[in-house]
Amino acid sequence: MNPMTENKMQKIDAASAQAQSADLMAANIAQLRALFPELLTEGPNGVSVNVDVLKSLVGDKTVTDADEKYGLNWHGKRQARRLALTPSTGTLIPCPEESVDWDTTQNLMIEGDNLEVLKLLQKSYAGKVKLIYIDPPYNTGKDFVYPDNFQDSIKNYLELTGQVEGARKISSNTESSGRFHTDWLNMIYPRLKIARDLLKDDGVIFLSIDEKEVARLRVALDEIFGEENFVSNLVWRSRTSISDDQEVSLNHNHTLIYSRRKEALEYHGDPLDESEYDNPDTDARGAWKLVPLDANKPGGNTMYPIQNPKTGVEYLPPIGRSWAINPEEFQRLFDDGRIKFGKSNDAAPKKKLYLKERLTAGETRTSSSVLIDAGTTKDGTEECSAIMGSKGVFDYPKPTSLISRLIQYGSSANDKTTVLDFFAGSGTTGHATWLRSAIDGRSRRFILVQLPEPLDPEDVNQRVAAKFCDKLGKPRNIAELTKERLRRAGAAIKADSMFGDIDTGFRVFRLNTSNIRAWNPDPVNLDQSLFSHQDHLLEGRTEPDVLHELLLKLGLDLCVPIARHHVAGKYLYSVGGGVLIACLATHIEAADVEAVAQGIAAWHKEQSPAGDTTCVFRDSAFADDVAKTNMAAILAQNGIVNVRSL
């Protein structure tokens, strides 16, 4: 076939938008442009905001850059904001051999720096997470691990975790450093900024924190989520024993709750107290209790008199209130035998509320801000010791009973709920998600993220955990413990028939540099740099590695179904029923082009995807530009016009 120059294959390199995580700054600018196009102007460094126009839009008095303004400020806050908006240059490498039920599971366990991982998840999961729970490192003055700089986040992460030579020293955030609160805020702030964008409109975030940083964390959250979206501060009794080494024994932790948009929030309370219901009249509809008919929100015809047909006594709503229902609804309930009158003349009528109906509707009772029956850290420790078969692997983990309660509060009643925890630690959130789903039969999945923080066998606080990794034959880091806890917890749930059919698998991914080679020439040996850059993909990366980076960068779910097909000696991959088709073979000769293209076209027709299909190849696989052009032309003739090369 002759080359058809009108059908070109677009090349994706390291600088392409398709090769990067979501550009949050560009998205913000796009939103401003859509709302107030006159606000943006061309500046010396590109698009900038015209402050004079901003003042004219909202009034001079509402725009300020003065130091004296209400809020939380610290050294590095501006850099923390920028850091949250900087796209990631990394990717997530699939690890099927470390996973459980790779082909079928919808759960994710990601090993890596959560700042970078959260950026990489933006395209695929922005606005899709219903519930976030995190238990970030408490600012205790020790064991607070954080990267020393962010000049190259991926390189810094690999050094921090000892995955490349020149590992950085892991630092502790001591109070004597003079930056005690500052360093902690610089760590948590950008992560929360990015996490907010992952939440659905009706989403909610739960954050566990102790006394030392709860005040600053709440002000920071007011800024990120908006003070109007604060839901509550749950106080959890984390221990029952009394400590006499300080003035007041700290027996509690805080759990701050914020919503993405409070007006859209769907929040569930505690399970109904079934002991409140009885059936003294043997009602065929089962146990019931009486509830008042009055309400404090008048509306419609709600101030009418209600007459007891047996005594003739008339009742009006209490002063300042109204009936909760109109006359027609009252008559319907009365005819249905749901209205009860008291024996005394001053006893207002009440309505029967049936337990069965409330349970069927998934109703709950209003939760208390004090949690005294949700387990303790001692329970969490005993739980983990039983699962791991060893004491001391995790330090003071949260019990599944606490996290299960929070998941119940924030889960969706109908849609599949995605639960995210980007400080996964002991893996309690994943375990609790499985248990909660088994209890109430709702469909949930989780995404866990954990830094592979090295464990030092010489450190008395890490010795047991490090030796446990040695026993498993795994690297000495916390992420390995997280994965092992999930494997064991999932196996225990699956073995217990009372839990039913729960997805107890999880796909493991590991943060690494992008598969797409960045242009980084050696000025001393430019010829060799040009030669080595002919293949834009890093040496040693597999087809699944590249394929899953495409999922991330094109905004597809990491658990989307992937089918494999063999055509003309090459493997083809179809993602999401043909939304993405990839051929990542290292060599496609000119003689193979026709067969490969026709094979792709036939498979595309067979799958008949609803939307447009993107087809991707390895750029260096083609013998020459003619072969690339012919491939694009044949595919275009068969209705596949979005053809890209890496």
C-alpha positions as CSV (number, residue, x, y, z in Angstrom):
1,M,0.0,0.0,0.0
2,N,1.2,3.5,-0.8
3,P,1.9,5.8,2.1
4,M,-0.9,8.2,2.9
5,T,0.6,11.3,4.4
6,E,-2.8,12.7,5.5
7,N,-2.9,10.0,8.1
8,K,-0.1,10.5,10.5
9,M,0.8,8.7,13.7
10,Q,1.1,11.2,16.6
11,K,4.2,10.7,18.7
12,I,4.0,10.8,22.5
13,D,7.2,11.8,24.2
14,A,8.1,12.7,27.8
15,A,6.9,16.3,27.3
16,S,3.5,15.3,25.9
17,A,0.4,15.8,28.0
18,Q,-0.5,12.1,27.5
19,A,2.8,11.2,29.2
20,Q,2.3,13.2,32.3
21,S,-0.1,13.1,35.3
22,A,-2.9,15.6,35.4
23,D,-1.7,19.3,35.2
24,L,-3.8,20.7,38.0
25,M,-2.5,24.2,37.4
26,A,-3.6,24.1,33.8
27,A,-7.0,22.8,35.0
28,N,-7.4,25.7,37.4
29,I,-6.5,28.2,34.7
30,A,-9.1,26.6,32.3
31,Q,-11.8,27.0,35.0
32,L,-10.9,30.6,35.5
33,R,-10.9,31.2,31.7
34,A,-14.4,29.6,31.5
35,L,-15.8,31.7,34.3
36,F,-13.9,35.0,33.8
37,P,-12.0,35.1,30.5
38,E,-11.1,38.7,31.1
39,L,-9.2,37.8,34.2
40,L,-6.3,36.1,32.3
41,T,-3.7,37.9,30.3
42,E,-0.4,37.1,28.6
43,G,2.6,37.7,31.0
44,P,6.3,37.4,30.5
45,N,6.1,33.7,31.7
46,G,2.9,32.8,30.0
47,V,-0.7,33.1,31.2
48,S,-1.1,35.2,34.3
49,V,-3.9,36.6,36.4
50,N,-4.6,40.3,36.1
51,V,-5.1,41.5,39.7
52,D,-6.6,44.8,38.6
53,V,-9.3,42.9,36.7
54,L,-9.8,40.7,39.7
55,K,-10.4,43.7,41.9
56,S,-13.0,45.1,39.5
57,L,-14.8,41.7,39.5
58,V,-15.0,41.2,43.3
59,G,-14.3,44.6,44.7
60,D,-11.0,46.1,46.0
61,K,-11.6,45.2,49.6
62,T,-11.8,41.4,48.9
63,V,-8.4,41.2,47.2
64,T,-5.3,41.4,49.4
65,D,-1.8,40.3,49.5
66,A,-1.2,41.8,52.9
67,D,0.6,39.9,55.7
68,E,-2.1,40.7,58.2
69,K,-4.9,38.4,57.3
70,Y,-6.7,35.6,59.0
71,G,-5.5,32.1,58.4
72,L,-2.6,29.7,59.0
73,N,0.8,30.7,57.6
74,W,4.2,29.1,57.8
75,H,7.5,29.1,56.0
76,G,7.2,27.0,52.9
77,K,3.5,27.2,52.5
78,R,3.8,28.8,49.0
79,Q,6.2,26.0,47.9
80,A,3.8,23.4,49.3
81,R,1.0,24.8,47.1
82,R,3.3,24.8,44.0
83,L,4.3,21.2,44.9
84,A,0.7,20.1,44.8
85,L,0.2,21.6,41.3
86,T,3.4,20.1,39.8
87,P,2.7,17.1,37.5
88,S,4.4,13.8,38.3
89,T,6.9,12.3,35.9
90,G,6.5,8.8,37.3
91,T,4.4,5.8,36.7
92,L,3.1,2.7,38.5
93,I,4.7,-0.6,37.6
94,P,2.3,-3.6,37.9
95,C,3.4,-6.5,40.2
96,P,1.1,-9.4,39.5
97,E,3.4,-11.8,41.4
98,E,2.8,-9.9,44.6
99,S,-0.9,-9.6,44.1
100,V,-3.9,-11.7,45.0
101,D,-6.6,-12.5,42.3
102,W,-4.9,-10.1,39.9
103,D,-7.3,-10.9,37.0
104,T,-10.5,-10.3,38.9
105,T,-10.0,-7.9,41.9
106,Q,-11.0,-4.3,42.0
107,N,-8.8,-3.4,44.9
108,L,-5.4,-1.6,44.7
109,M,-2.3,-1.6,46.9
110,I,0.3,0.9,45.7
111,E,3.8,1.0,47.0
112,G,5.3,4.5,46.8
113,D,5.5,8.1,48.0
114,N,1.9,9.1,48.4
115,L,2.4,12.6,47.1
116,E,3.5,11.3,43.7
117,V,1.0,8.5,43.7
118,L,-1.9,10.9,44.4
119,K,-0.8,13.0,41.4
120,L,-0.7,9.9,39.1
121,L,-4.2,8.9,40.2
122,Q,-5.7,12.2,39.2
123,K,-6.6,11.4,35.6
124,S,-8.2,8.1,36.4
125,Y,-9.9,8.8,39.7
126,A,-10.5,12.5,40.1
127,G,-14.1,13.0,41.4
128,K,-14.6,9.2,41.9
129,V,-13.6,8.5,45.5
130,K,-16.4,8.4,48.0
131,L,-14.5,8.1,51.2
132,I,-10.9,8.9,52.3
133,Y,-9.5,7.8,55.6
134,I,-6.0,8.6,56.6
135,D,-4.0,8.2,59.8
136,P,-0.9,10.4,59.0
137,P,2.3,10.3,61.0
138,Y,1.7,12.1,64.2
139,N,4.1,14.9,65.0
140,T,5.7,13.3,68.0
141,G,9.2,14.7,67.6
142,K,10.6,11.3,66.4
143,D,10.0,8.7,63.7
144,F,8.5,11.4,61.4
145,V,10.0,10.5,58.0
146,Y,9.9,12.9,55.2
147,P,12.0,13.6,52.0
148,D,14.7,16.3,52.5
149,N,13.9,18.1,49.2
150,F,11.7,18.0,46.1
151,Q,14.0,19.0,43.3
152,D,13.3,15.6,41.6
153,S,10.5,13.9,43.5
154,I,10.8,10.5,41.9
155,K,14.6,10.4,42.3
156,N,14.3,11.6,45.8
157,Y,11.8,8.9,46.6
158,L,14.0,6.2,45.2
159,E,16.9,7.4,47.2
160,L,14.9,7.8,50.3
161,T,13.7,4.2,50.2
162,G,17.1,2.8,49.3
163,Q,16.1,1.7,45.8
164,V,19.0,3.5,44.1
165,E,22.5,4.2,45.3
166,G,23.2,7.3,47.4
167,A,20.2,6.8,49.8
168,R,19.3,9.9,51.7
169,K,19.4,9.8,55.5
170,I,15.9,9.5,56.9
171,S,15.3,12.4,59.3
172,S,13.4,12.8,62.4
173,N,11.3,15.9,63.0
174,T,12.5,17.0,66.5
175,E,11.1,19.9,68.4
176,S,14.6,21.4,68.8
177,S,14.9,21.8,65.0
178,G,13.0,25.1,65.1
179,R,10.7,23.9,62.3
180,F,8.6,21.4,64.3
181,H,5.2,22.4,63.0
182,T,6.5,23.8,59.7
183,D,8.0,20.6,58.5
184,W,4.9,18.6,59.4
185,L,2.6,21.1,57.6
186,N,4.8,21.1,54.5
187,M,4.4,17.4,54.4
188,I,0.7,17.1,54.9
189,Y,-0.6,20.2,53.1
190,P,0.1,19.3,49.4
191,R,-1.2,15.8,49.9
192,L,-4.5,17.1,51.2
193,K,-4.8,19.6,48.4
194,I,-4.4,16.8,45.8
195,A,-6.6,14.3,47.8
196,R,-9.5,16.8,47.7
197,D,-9.7,16.6,43.9
198,L,-10.1,12.8,44.1
199,L,-13.3,13.1,46.1
200,K,-16.8,12.9,44.6
201,D,-19.1,15.8,45.2
202,D,-20.8,13.8,48.0
203,G,-17.5,12.5,49.2
204,V,-16.1,12.7,52.8
205,I,-12.6,12.6,54.3
206,F,-11.8,11.3,57.8
207,L,-8.4,12.2,59.4
208,S,-7.1,10.8,62.6
209,I,-4.8,13.1,64.6
210,D,-3.6,13.6,68.2
211,E,-3.6,16.7,70.4
212,K,-0.3,18.0,69.1
213,E,-1.4,19.0,65.6
214,V,-5.2,18.9,65.7
215,A,-5.6,22.7,65.9
216,R,-3.3,23.4,63.0
217,L,-4.7,20.6,60.9
218,R,-8.2,21.9,61.3
219,V,-7.2,25.4,60.2
220,A,-5.4,23.9,57.2
221,L,-8.5,21.8,56.3
222,D,-10.7,24.9,56.6
223,E,-8.6,26.5,54.0
224,I,-8.4,23.5,51.6
225,F,-12.0,22.2,52.0
226,G,-13.7,25.4,53.1
227,E,-14.9,26.0,56.7
228,E,-18.5,25.5,55.6
229,N,-17.6,21.8,54.7
230,F,-16.5,20.9,58.2
231,V,-18.8,18.0,59.4
232,S,-17.5,17.1,62.9
233,N,-14.6,16.2,65.2
234,L,-15.1,12.7,66.5
235,V,-13.3,12.0,69.7
236,W,-12.3,8.3,69.9
237,R,-11.3,6.7,73.2
238,S,-8.2,5.0,72.0
239,R,-7.1,3.5,75.4
240,T,-8.7,2.6,78.7
241,S,-5.7,2.5,81.0
242,I,-4.4,5.6,82.7
243,S,-0.9,7.0,82.1
244,D,0.6,8.8,85.1
245,D,3.6,10.2,83.3
246,Q,1.9,13.5,82.5
247,E,-0.6,16.0,84.0
248,V,-3.6,14.6,82.2
249,S,-3.7,11.1,80.7
250,L,-4.3,11.3,77.0
251,N,-6.8,8.5,76.3
252,H,-8.3,9.8,73.1
253,N,-7.5,10.8,69.5
254,H,-9.4,13.1,67.2
255,T,-11.0,12.2,63.8
256,L,-11.7,15.3,61.8
257,I,-14.4,15.0,59.2
258,Y,-14.7,17.2,56.1
259,S,-16.9,16.9,53.0
260,R,-16.2,17.9,49.5
261,R,-19.6,19.7,49.3
262,K,-21.7,19.5,52.5
263,E,-25.0,20.1,50.7
264,A,-24.4,16.9,48.7
265,L,-23.0,14.9,51.6
266,E,-24.6,11.4,52.2
267,Y,-23.8,10.5,55.8
268,H,-25.0,7.5,57.7
269,G,-25.2,7.1,61.5
270,D,-24.9,4.2,63.8
271,P,-26.9,0.9,63.4
272,L,-30.4,1.0,64.8
273,D,-30.9,0.0,68.4
274,E,-33.3,-2.9,67.9
275,S,-34.0,-3.1,71.7
276,E,-36.1,0.1,71.3
277,Y,-38.7,-1.9,69.2
278,D,-41.4,-4.2,70.5
279,N,-44.7,-5.7,69.2
280,P,-47.1,-5.8,72.1
281,D,-50.2,-5.9,69.8
282,T,-48.8,-8.7,67.6
283,D,-48.8,-6.4,64.6
284,A,-48.3,-8.5,61.4
285,R,-45.7,-6.0,60.2
286,G,-43.4,-6.8,63.2
287,A,-41.7,-4.8,65.9
288,W,-42.4,-1.1,66.2
289,K,-42.0,2.0,68.3
290,L,-43.9,5.2,68.7
291,V,-42.5,8.5,67.4
292,P,-44.0,12.0,67.7
293,L,-46.1,13.5,64.9
294,D,-44.9,17.1,65.4
295,A,-41.9,18.9,63.7
296,N,-40.1,22.2,64.0
297,K,-40.3,23.0,60.3
298,P,-43.8,24.2,59.3
299,G,-44.8,23.6,55.7
300,G,-48.1,23.4,53.8
301,N,-51.3,22.6,55.7
302,T,-49.7,21.4,59.0
303,M,-51.5,23.4,61.7
304,Y,-54.9,21.4,61.6
305,P,-56.5,19.8,64.6
306,I,-56.4,16.0,65.1
307,Q,-59.3,14.4,66.8
308,N,-59.2,11.2,68.8
309,P,-62.3,9.3,67.4
310,K,-62.9,7.4,70.7
311,T,-62.8,10.4,73.1
312,G,-63.5,13.3,70.8
313,V,-60.5,15.2,72.2
314,E,-58.7,17.4,69.7
315,Y,-55.0,18.0,69.6
316,L,-53.0,20.8,68.0
317,P,-49.2,20.8,67.6
318,P,-47.2,22.1,70.6
319,I,-46.6,25.8,70.7
320,G,-44.0,26.9,68.1
321,R,-44.2,23.6,66.2
322,S,-46.3,22.0,63.5
323,W,-47.5,18.5,62.5
324,A,-44.9,16.7,60.4
325,I,-47.6,15.6,57.9
326,N,-50.6,17.1,56.1
327,P,-54.2,15.9,56.8
328,E,-54.3,13.6,53.8
329,E,-51.1,11.8,55.0
330,F,-52.5,11.6,58.5
331,Q,-55.7,10.0,57.3
332,R,-53.8,7.4,55.3
333,L,-51.7,6.5,58.3
334,F,-54.8,6.3,60.5
335,D,-56.6,4.0,58.1
336,D,-53.5,1.8,58.0
337,G,-53.5,1.4,61.7
338,R,-50.3,3.4,62.2
339,I,-51.7,6.1,64.5
340,K,-51.8,5.5,68.3
341,F,-53.5,7.8,70.9
342,G,-52.4,7.9,74.5
343,K,-54.8,7.0,77.4
344,S,-54.7,10.5,78.9
345,N,-56.4,13.5,77.4
346,D,-53.1,15.4,77.1
347,A,-51.3,12.6,75.3
348,A,-50.7,13.7,71.7
349,P,-51.1,11.1,68.9
350,K,-48.0,9.3,67.7
351,K,-47.0,7.2,64.7
352,K,-45.9,3.6,64.6
353,L,-42.4,3.3,63.2
354,Y,-41.6,-0.3,62.0
355,L,-38.1,-1.8,62.5
356,K,-38.3,-4.0,59.4
357,E,-39.1,-1.0,57.1
358,R,-36.2,1.0,58.6
359,L,-33.8,-1.9,58.2
360,T,-34.9,-2.4,54.6
361,A,-34.4,1.2,53.8
362,G,-30.9,1.1,55.3
363,E,-31.8,3.7,57.9
364,T,-29.4,4.5,60.8
365,R,-29.6,6.5,64.0
366,T,-27.7,9.8,64.5
367,S,-24.1,9.1,65.6
368,S,-22.4,10.5,68.6
369,S,-19.3,12.7,68.4
370,V,-17.8,10.5,71.1
371,L,-16.7,7.0,70.2
372,I,-16.3,4.9,73.3
373,D,-17.4,1.5,71.8
374,A,-15.3,1.4,68.6
375,G,-12.3,-0.6,70.0
376,T,-8.9,0.7,71.2
377,T,-5.3,0.5,70.1
378,K,-4.9,-2.5,72.3
379,D,-7.6,-4.2,70.3
380,G,-5.9,-3.2,67.1
381,T,-2.6,-4.6,68.4
382,E,-4.1,-7.9,69.4
383,E,-5.9,-8.1,66.1
384,C,-2.7,-7.6,64.1
385,S,-0.8,-10.0,66.3
386,A,-3.3,-12.7,65.7
387,I,-3.3,-12.2,61.9
388,M,0.4,-11.9,61.5
389,G,1.2,-14.7,64.0
390,S,3.7,-12.5,65.8
391,K,3.5,-9.7,68.4
392,G,5.1,-6.3,67.8
393,V,5.0,-6.2,64.0
394,F,2.9,-3.0,64.0
395,D,3.0,-0.2,66.6
396,Y,-0.5,0.8,68.0
397,P,-2.5,0.1,64.9
398,K,-6.1,1.3,64.6
399,P,-8.6,-1.5,65.2
400,T,-10.9,-2.6,62.3
401,S,-13.9,-1.8,64.5
402,L,-13.0,1.9,64.4
403,I,-12.3,2.1,60.6
404,S,-15.4,-0.1,59.9
405,R,-17.6,2.4,61.8
406,L,-16.1,5.3,59.8
407,I,-16.6,3.5,56.5
408,Q,-20.2,2.9,57.5
409,Y,-20.7,6.6,58.2
410,G,-19.3,7.7,54.8
411,S,-20.3,5.0,52.4
412,S,-22.8,5.3,49.6
413,A,-26.1,3.4,50.1
414,N,-26.4,2.4,46.5
415,D,-23.3,3.1,44.3
416,K,-20.1,1.2,44.5
417,T,-18.0,3.0,47.1
418,T,-14.3,3.6,46.6
419,V,-12.3,3.9,49.8
420,L,-8.9,5.6,49.7
421,D,-6.1,5.5,52.4
422,F,-2.8,7.0,51.3
423,F,-1.1,6.4,54.7
424,A,-2.0,2.7,54.7
425,G,0.5,1.5,57.4
426,S,-0.8,-1.7,58.9
427,G,-3.4,-2.1,56.2
428,T,-6.3,-1.8,58.6
429,T,-8.4,0.3,56.1
430,G,-8.3,-2.5,53.5
431,H,-9.2,-5.2,56.1
432,A,-12.0,-3.0,57.5
433,T,-13.4,-2.4,54.0
434,W,-13.7,-6.1,53.5
435,L,-15.4,-6.7,56.9
436,R,-17.8,-3.7,56.5
437,S,-18.8,-5.0,53.1
438,A,-19.5,-8.4,54.5
439,I,-21.6,-7.0,57.3
440,D,-23.9,-4.8,55.3
441,G,-23.7,-6.4,51.9
442,R,-22.7,-3.1,50.2
443,S,-20.2,-3.1,47.3
444,R,-16.9,-1.4,48.1
445,R,-13.3,-1.3,46.8
446,F,-10.2,0.2,48.2
447,I,-7.1,2.0,47.1
448,L,-4.2,1.9,49.6
449,V,-0.9,3.7,49.3
450,Q,2.1,3.1,51.5
451,L,5.7,4.3,51.4
452,P,8.2,1.4,51.4
453,E,9.9,3.0,54.4
454,P,13.0,1.0,55.3
455,L,13.1,-0.9,58.6
456,D,16.3,-1.0,60.6
457,P,16.9,-4.3,62.5
458,E,19.3,-2.4,64.8
459,D,16.5,0.0,65.9
460,V,14.8,-1.4,69.0
461,N,11.4,-0.1,67.7
462,Q,11.7,-1.7,64.3
463,R,13.6,-4.9,65.1
464,V,10.5,-7.2,65.3
465,A,9.1,-5.9,62.0
466,A,12.5,-6.1,60.2
467,K,13.0,-9.7,61.4
468,F,9.4,-10.5,60.2
469,C,10.3,-9.3,56.7
470,D,13.4,-11.5,56.8
471,K,11.3,-14.5,57.8
472,L,9.1,-13.8,54.8
473,G,12.1,-13.4,52.5
474,K,10.9,-9.9,51.6
475,P,12.7,-6.5,51.6
476,R,12.7,-4.8,55.0
477,N,10.1,-2.1,54.6
478,I,6.7,-1.2,55.9
479,A,4.9,-1.7,52.5
480,E,5.8,-5.4,52.6
481,L,4.1,-5.7,56.0
482,T,1.0,-3.9,54.6
483,K,0.8,-6.4,51.7
484,E,1.3,-9.4,54.0
485,R,-1.4,-8.3,56.4
486,L,-3.8,-7.9,53.5
487,R,-2.9,-11.4,52.2
488,R,-3.5,-13.0,55.5
489,A,-6.7,-11.0,56.3
490,G,-8.1,-11.8,52.9
491,A,-7.4,-15.5,53.2
492,A,-9.1,-15.6,56.7
493,I,-12.2,-13.8,55.4
494,K,-12.4,-16.1,52.3
495,A,-12.1,-19.2,54.5
496,D,-15.0,-18.1,56.8
497,S,-18.3,-18.9,55.0
498,M,-20.3,-16.4,57.1
499,F,-18.6,-13.5,55.2
500,G,-20.1,-14.5,51.8
501,D,-18.5,-13.8,48.5
502,I,-16.2,-10.8,49.1
503,D,-13.5,-9.5,46.7
504,T,-10.5,-10.2,49.0
505,G,-7.9,-9.7,46.3
506,F,-5.7,-6.7,45.5
507,R,-3.5,-5.6,42.6
508,V,0.0,-4.4,43.6
509,F,1.7,-1.5,41.8
510,R,5.0,0.1,42.6
511,L,6.0,3.7,41.9
512,N,8.9,4.2,39.5
513,T,10.2,6.6,36.9
514,S,8.2,6.9,33.7
515,N,8.6,4.2,31.0
516,I,9.0,7.1,28.6
517,R,12.6,8.3,28.4
518,A,13.1,12.0,29.1
519,W,15.5,13.9,26.8
520,N,18.6,14.4,29.0
521,P,21.6,14.7,26.7
522,D,25.2,14.4,27.7
523,P,26.9,17.5,26.3
524,V,30.3,15.7,26.3
525,N,28.9,12.8,24.2
526,L,26.0,14.2,22.2
527,D,26.2,11.6,19.4
528,Q,25.8,8.8,21.9
529,S,22.9,10.6,23.6
530,L,21.1,10.9,20.2
531,F,21.7,7.3,19.5
532,S,20.5,6.0,22.9
533,H,17.4,8.2,22.6
534,Q,16.2,6.5,19.4
535,D,14.0,4.3,21.6
536,H,11.8,6.5,23.7
537,L,11.0,3.7,26.2
538,L,13.4,2.7,29.0
539,E,15.3,-0.5,28.5
540,G,14.1,-3.4,30.6
541,R,10.5,-2.2,30.9
542,T,7.9,-4.8,29.9
543,E,4.8,-4.5,27.7
544,P,2.5,-4.6,30.9
545,D,4.6,-1.9,32.4
546,V,4.0,0.4,29.4
547,L,0.4,-0.6,29.1
548,H,-0.5,0.3,32.6
549,E,1.3,3.7,32.3
550,L,-1.0,4.3,29.3
551,L,-4.0,3.5,31.5
552,L,-2.9,6.1,34.0
553,K,-2.0,8.8,31.5
554,L,-5.2,8.3,29.5
555,G,-7.4,8.4,32.6
556,L,-8.5,4.7,32.7
557,D,-9.1,2.6,35.8
558,L,-6.1,0.5,36.9
559,C,-8.5,-2.4,37.3
560,V,-10.2,-2.1,34.0
561,P,-10.5,-5.4,32.1
562,I,-7.6,-6.2,29.7
563,A,-7.8,-8.8,27.0
564,R,-4.9,-10.2,25.0
565,H,-4.9,-11.3,21.4
566,H,-2.2,-12.8,19.1
567,V,-2.0,-11.5,15.6
568,A,0.9,-12.0,13.1
569,G,3.3,-13.0,15.8
570,K,2.5,-9.9,17.9
571,Y,0.5,-9.5,21.1
572,L,-2.4,-7.0,21.0
573,Y,-4.0,-5.7,24.2
574,S,-7.5,-4.4,24.4
575,V,-8.5,-2.3,27.4
576,G,-12.0,-1.6,28.5
577,G,-13.7,-3.5,25.6
578,G,-11.7,-1.7,22.9
579,V,-11.4,1.9,24.3
580,L,-7.6,1.4,24.1
581,I,-5.9,-1.1,21.8
582,A,-2.1,-1.4,22.1
583,C,0.6,-3.3,20.2
584,L,3.8,-2.8,22.1
585,A,6.0,-5.3,20.2
586,T,9.6,-4.2,19.8
587,H,9.7,-4.9,16.0
588,I,7.1,-4.4,13.3
589,E,8.6,-5.0,9.9
590,A,7.2,-3.4,6.8
591,A,5.9,-6.8,5.7
592,D,4.0,-7.2,9.0
593,V,2.1,-3.9,8.8
594,E,-0.9,-5.0,6.7
595,A,-1.5,-8.2,8.8
596,V,-1.2,-6.4,12.2
597,A,-3.4,-3.5,11.1
598,Q,-6.1,-5.8,9.7
599,G,-5.9,-7.9,12.8
600,I,-6.5,-4.8,15.0
601,A,-9.3,-3.6,12.7
602,A,-11.1,-7.0,12.9
603,W,-10.7,-7.2,16.7
604,H,-12.0,-3.6,17.0
605,K,-15.1,-4.4,14.9
606,E,-15.7,-7.6,17.0
607,Q,-15.6,-5.6,20.3
608,S,-17.6,-2.7,18.9
609,P,-16.7,-0.1,21.6
610,A,-19.2,2.6,22.3
611,G,-16.7,5.5,22.1
612,D,-13.6,6.4,20.1
613,T,-10.7,4.0,20.2
614,T,-7.1,5.0,20.8
615,C,-4.5,2.7,19.3
616,V,-0.9,2.9,20.5
617,F,2.4,1.4,19.2
618,R,6.1,1.5,20.2
619,D,7.6,4.2,18.0
620,S,11.0,2.4,17.6
621,A,9.3,-0.8,16.5
622,F,8.6,0.5,12.9
623,A,11.3,-0.1,10.3
624,D,10.7,3.4,8.9
625,D,8.3,6.3,8.6
626,V,6.6,4.7,5.6
627,A,5.6,1.7,7.7
628,K,4.2,4.0,10.4
629,T,2.2,6.0,7.9
630,N,0.8,2.9,6.3
631,M,-0.3,1.5,9.7
632,A,-2.1,4.7,10.5
633,A,-3.7,4.8,7.0
634,I,-5.1,1.3,7.2
635,L,-6.5,1.9,10.7
636,A,-8.1,5.1,9.7
637,Q,-9.8,3.4,6.8
638,N,-11.3,1.0,9.4
639,G,-12.5,3.8,11.7
640,I,-9.6,4.1,14.1
641,V,-8.2,7.6,13.7
642,N,-6.6,8.2,17.1
643,V,-3.3,6.4,16.5
644,R,-0.3,7.2,18.8
645,S,3.3,6.0,19.2
646,L,5.5,6.0,22.2
